[in-house]
Amino acid sequence: MKNPKFYEFDLNDFAYYALIVAETATDAKAAYEKEVSNIENDAEPKKITAAEAKEKLAHADSDDGQPEPEQQYEYAVTRTKPYVLLIDGTLI
């Protein structure tokens, strides 16, 4: 991605939590609908900073065998398509 941004879909406005890396909110919403769940209202995801995204990733619960948070972050921002960086644990 040339200009990655971080979009947080919180439980106040969306059925499931997700943190998605995308260039635009429109791309992030499309990725949410494809990978997570339908969006049932006109809510917009919250744009957060890279530092906030790193902090959330560092504190996320993950299964053994997952790459380190910094590796996950680097992988996400170097992809060419939107990427779900964090997802609601009930969906795993």
HUCORZI-V502148 format. One record per run of one state. SS is the DSSP state (a for helix, b for strand, c for the rest). FROM is the first residue (numbers start at 1). TO is the last residue. If there is no record, write none. Layout:
# HUCORZI-V502148
SS,FROM,TO
SS,FROM,TO
This chain:
# HUCORZI-V502148
c,1,4
b,5,9
c,10,17
b,18,22
c,23,24
a,25,35
c,36,45
b,46,48
c,49,49
a,50,58
c,59,68
a,69,78
c,79,82
b,83,87
c,88,88
a,89,91
c,92,92
